[in-house]
Amino acid sequence: MKITYYGHASLGIEVNDVHILIDPFISGNPKASHIDVNTLKADYILLTHAHQDHILDVEAIAKRTNAVIVSNYEIVTHFEKLGFEGHPMNHGGSWDFEFGNVKYVNAIHTSSFPDGSYGGQPGGFVIEGERKNIYIAGDTALTMDMKLIPLQIKLDLAILPIGDNFTMGIDDAILASDFVQCDKVLGYHYDTFGYIEIDHEEAKRKFFDKNKDLMLLEIGESIEL
């Protein structure tokens, strides 16, 4: 499993030659100006919620790639009305896709489309693929529901928001890694704009002091699991 960070909360995941994009917000992010959305591969686009900084590039990418949009019922219905193919899910539900199993799990946040219309309830994803298990928290506060995840699955990586203000910050993300019983964390949803800028060295030190590994990738950088 290969995971590429595209800035903010945007990720690319490759599993068994299947390409998955998470929350593509790239063309509107000046920090990701070196990433060409017109070259990104996508068989599936997974969306945690409807905010613009998570769905901005969905239509352009899905139109070019014919990717299947996976999200909650309201978000998928929105894009199906625009002519795109979708697979609706809801909290607690899971589905076996060609690349592995996806479970849609709880998140505490808000969710509305740029025009203010209802975007359903936000969520995160637990993905099992290629004998690796990852948790993508989405935009969320720290929540006790995270403790349910390790009751069913052993994670190899937790991808957690760390920018604070709109989501968890560093200290709550450390607690979240305890809740999901995964000490290997990829941080995201930070630095994109002023409200969520962080001190990288302090963040890494705080995780290190708790015997945890926080990875902060450069935009475009990848890791292999």
C-alpha positions, -999 to +999 in steps of 0.1 A: +000+000+000+014+034-011+001+066+004+008+100-011+001+133+006-013+160-016-017+187+010-044+197+035-065+165+038-059+152+003-043+118-001-037+093-028-037+056-020-025+027-042-037-008-034-032-037-058-029-013-087-062+005-078-059+042-073-079+059-045-081+097-039-093+110-005-108+145-002-092+161-033-086+198-025-055+206-046-061+232-073-073+257-046-043+251-023-014+274-031+009+251-011+001+223-036+006+244-067+032+219-080+007+191-080-011+187-114-046+174-108-049+166-145-024+138-141-037+122-110-051+087-114-084+078-096-105+047-097-123+057-065-127+091-047-135+088-010-150+119+006-153+124+044-177+154+042-189+181+019-168+212+028-152+229-001-117+222+012-124+185+008-144+183-025-131+211-047-115+189-074-140+161-073-159+170-104-129+177-126-112+145-116-142+122-117-152+136-151-117+127-165-113+094-148-148+081-143-139+074-107-166+060-084-174+085-056-177+069-022-192+088+007-223+093+028-257+090+011-263+128+008-229+135-008-231+106-032-267+116-042-254+152-049-228+139-073-250+113-089-275+141-098-245+157-117-240+125-137-213+109-117-212+073-105-213+068-067-215+043-039-234+056-009-225+045+026-234+055+061-220+052+096-211+017+108-216+003+073-188-015+054-184-027+018-159-050+000-145-031-029-120-045-054-091-031-035-104-042+000-129-034+027-140+001+036-159+010+067-175+044+072-170+055+108-181+084+130-165+118+130-175+149+150-175+180+127-200+197+104-208+191+067-223+213+041-217+220+004-202+254-006-237+267-014-248+259+022-269+228+013-269+198+036-239+174+032-250+147+055-231+138+086-193+137+084-173+105+088-140+088+085-128+056+068-112+024+080-096+007+049-084-029+049-063-036+018-032-055+008-030-070+043-026-034+057-052-015+077-054+022+080-078+047+096-085+080+079-102+101+106-114+129+084-121+163+100-130+154+136-128+162+172-115+136+196-143+112+202-148+081+224-161+063+193-125+059+182-121+033+209-145+010+189-120+007+160-094-015+177-121-038+190-125-051+154-092-044+136-055-038+143-043-007+126-010-002+108-014+035+104-037+063+118-042+094+096-053+121+120-060+159+117-036+179+138-042+215+129-065+224+158-092+252+156-114+233+132-104+198+143-083+180+168-049+195+177-017+178+186-026+169+222-060+154+212-044+135+183-020+119+207-050+107+228-067+096+195-038+074+187-042+058+222-079+053+215-073+035+182-042+017+196-019+028+168+014+046+176+022+052+139+005+084+129+004+105+096-006+140+104-028+160+080-052+190+079-025+215+090-006+245+077-030+252+048-040+286+062-034+307+093-059+291+116-043+257+114-005+264+112+015+243+136+051+241+149+064+209+132+092+202+156+071+207+187+044+184+173+069+156+165+085+161+200+052+157+217+045+125+199+080+112+205+077+119+242+047+095+242+067+069+223+048+075+191+059+083+156+043+114+139+050+117+102+046+151+085+051+145+048+060+171+022+033+177-003+038+151-031+058+128-008+048+092-004+052+063+021+049+026+017+032+003+042 
